[in-house]
Amino acid sequence: MEKSYIWQGEYGKRSHLKPLFKELLKEQDTSSLEMMAIFVNNNPYNFEFYIAMI
């Protein structure tokens, strides 16, 4: 993978990112994708949602 991507999503609204990920995964060579991770912070004072593709 030539680029790294990190998205900060809305904690409650994530469905709009699905088509984007499907397209990115179709374009990538599976051997070059090193990591795809979802980071969620469930702290009630600071809800966070991040997706990283490296």
C-alpha positions in Angstrom: 0.0 0.0 0.0 1.5 3.3 -1.0 -0.5 5.5 1.4 -1.8 5.3 4.9 -5.3 6.4 5.7 -6.8 7.4 9.0 -10.5 8.5 9.4 -12.1 10.0 12.3 -15.7 8.9 12.2 -18.7 9.9 14.1 -19.3 7.6 17.0 -22.9 6.9 16.1 -22.9 7.3 12.3 -20.4 5.0 10.6 -22.5 3.5 7.7 -21.4 6.2 5.2 -17.8 4.9 5.4 -18.7 1.4 4.3 -18.8 2.0 0.5 -15.4 3.9 0.8 -13.7 0.9 2.5 -15.2 -1.6 0.1 -13.7 0.4 -2.8 -10.3 0.8 -1.1 -10.1 -2.9 -0.3 -10.9 -3.9 -3.9 -8.1 -1.7 -5.2 -5.4 -3.0 -2.7 -3.2 -6.0 -3.1 -3.8 -8.1 0.0 -0.1 -8.8 0.5 0.6 -5.1 0.7 -2.0 -4.2 3.3 -0.2 -4.3 6.6 -2.9 -3.3 9.0 -6.6 -2.3 9.1 -7.7 -1.4 12.6 -10.7 0.2 14.3 -10.1 2.2 17.4 -13.1 2.9 19.7 -13.1 5.0 22.8 -16.2 4.2 24.9 -15.5 6.8 27.6 -18.9 8.5 28.0 -17.2 11.9 28.3 -15.2 11.5 25.0 -16.7 9.0 22.5 -14.3 8.5 19.6 -14.1 6.3 16.6 -11.1 6.0 14.3 -10.3 3.6 11.4 -6.7 3.2 10.2 -5.5 1.4 7.0 -1.7 1.1 6.8 
